[in-house]
Amino acid sequence: MSDYDFDLFTLGGGSGGVAASRRAGALGARVALCEEQEVGGTCVHRGCVPKKLLVYGAHFRDEFEDAAGHGWSLEPPRLDWKKLQAAKARELERLEGVYGRLLKDSGVRVIRGRGRVLDAHTVEVGGQRYTARYLLVATGSHPFLPKVKGIEHVLTSDGALRLETIPRRLLIVGAGYIGVEFAGIFQALGSKVTMFFRGASVLRGFDDDVRATLSQEMRKRGVDLRPETVVADVEKRPDGTLSVLTAMGETLDVDAVLFATGRVPNTKGLGLEAAGVRLDERGAVCVDEHSRTNVESLYAVGDVTDRINLTPVAIAEGRAVAETLFNERDITLDHTGVASAVFSQPPVGAVGCTEREARAKHGEVDVYLSTFRPMKHVLSGRDERTMMKVIVERGSERVLGFHMVGADAPEIIQGLAVALKCGVTKKQLDATVGIHPTAAEEFVTMRDKRPEPEVESARELGHDARRSAD
């Protein structure tokens, strides 16, 4: 008989915590999970799922507009925002029920409340203490708000998902994936959207051609992008209008301000440091390749470790921990070659190295790039272009990265992620017969390499010289 109440006690009922707990329970372990909010976590209730539902709802505006070019006559469409929000709420409630049932069916005991680690084997929830052979921290992350005067007047992504009305004028601060996704949603729903961000372009960390293409397409849709712009002050006026002052002294009046300036791990107040768990400078739990902390009995997965903050990664990490601890399988998750998607409008899909990363890590590379007008828009008349890019290691012809901006990019990149994981080469792509007519076939029909950067620079200099002479 074990001296512990449970074999595994999980703090956090998000994707990673639920996945680990379910798998451990299915393997016969005695498992408890504590959660102070809804089971399902950020992804289901304050992130991926509700945001994607709003992306779908917003995108109907494009469909209605494009239909005319294909012969359809429609009455001017009208959005019932409250109806969309109510439908979204019903789906999230359904999903929470599904998660609860899955945990119950796996024999996991759900304890409502905030957990606090007391030592390597003890957790306290609501004044009650529980012991476990292993503890798993899967408490996720929360939106980060910088120290700006008037910051109490702004929204985070959590609040943006619960807005009762659509703001006529919306300022989004930050241009990461959360910022550009909300920009696409609210612009399509009728808001006049302005974006302030510190950098020179959107989506820092993505391939430069992805960033340039998406910036161009967002501007075409009417989103006002203002790079290298920092908020100094937010002031709320008596009529509810927000006046935003920039560091350069410019002002902008809007109806709502959304700060999408990143997320930070949920480790504050968990008792981890007192228990001897090492945290990094951002407060993330430091773990090894098995998701184990420096305290042997304590593990951590998902956003709280600040490795790759994606739901499928958290799920895979959680399952790996359960298999390692309770199924005698030494499993680690390979964090390389993980595909990502941005549900902007148009969407982005990417897997593998950016061009900059590829050149830095692998030396000489060949780049294949194609931009084209999707077939759908030949008749619709929409001024939108798709960009596809393949990055290849020159010597081995091994593909190092796939990147796409355009309709269905995430769906297309998912299949290419499998190919990348299997070590696909450019020769194999060339030997693959495409499906016609599709956008995806472009990935197997690109034959012309893009000139090397120094060659392009020389051509530009020559062009400038000739223009000057003229």
Secondary structure, 3 states (H helix, E strand, C coil): CCCCCEEEEEECCCHHHHHHHHHHHHCCCCEEEEECCCCCHHHHHHCHHHHHHHHHHHHHHHHHHHHHHHCCCCCCCCCCHHHHHHHHHHHHHHHHHHHHHHHHHCCCEEEECCEEEEECCEEEECCEEEEEEEEEECCCEEECCCCCECHHHCECHHHHCCCCCCCCEEEEECCCHHHHHHHHHHHHCCCEEEEEECCCCCCCCCCHHHHHHHHHHHHHCCCEEEECCCEEEEEECCCCCEEEEECCCCEEEECEEEECCCEEECCCCCCCCCCCCCECCCCCECCCCCCECCCCCEEECHHHHCCCCCHHHHHHHHHHHHHHHHCCCCCCCCCCCCCEEECCCCCEEEEECCHHHHHHHHCCEEEEEEEECCCHHHHHCCCCCEEEEEEEECCCCEEEEEEEECCCHHHHHHHHHHHHHCCCEHHHHHHCCCCCCCCHHHHHCCCCCCCCHHHHHHHHHHHHHHHHHC
